């Protein structure tokens, strides 16, 4: 969200690109190569352990995902 705001203010493409890369962490661009967002049930796992995903799907994780997705949707056309 910070990078999306930085892009919105400056229109510097570096911020837009970095925001997009950071968002992909939810989609599997993380140290385990596993998505945290579950497109089948619309939930989001709570985070990563060194060797696996934390299988809890709390509201905080889903809210973080949705806010990041909303922020990114505003700057990607």
C-alpha positions, -999 to 999 in steps of 0.1 A, spaced: 0 0 0 29 24 7 44 17 -27 10 23 -44 7 56 -25 42 66 -35 34 58 -71 2 77 -69 20 108 -56 51 107 -78 40 87 -109 75 70 -106 72 37 -124 96 21 -100 70 23 -72 43 8 -94 65 -21 -104 77 -27 -68 41 -26 -56 32 -53 -81 61 -75 -71 53 -72 -34 17 -81 -40 28 -113 -57 40 -125 -23 4 -135 -16 3 -154 -48 34 -175 -43 64 -152 -49 77 -159 -14 104 -180 2 83 -212 -1 70 -206 -35 35 -212 -22 4 -190 -25 -12 -177 7 -43 -165 -10 -67 -194 -17 -87 -187 -48 -110 -217 -41 -125 -204 -9 -114 -167 -10 -94 -170 22 -59 -161 30 -35 -181 51 -19 -163 80 18 -165 70 48 -187 65 67 -211 87 102 -220 77 89 -251 59 52 -247 54 23 -223 52 4 -215 85 -29 -230 77 -49 -206 98 -70 -182 77 -77 -153 100 -96 -121 92 -64 -100 95 -47 -119 67 -77 -116 44 -81 -79 51 -44 -74 44 -47 -92 11 -78 -73 1 -64 -39 10 -32 -47 -10 -53 -59 -39 -75 -27 -38 -44 -5 -36 -28 -23 -65 -59 -22 -87 -60 16 -84 -25 19 -100 -25 -9 -125 -44 -2 -157 
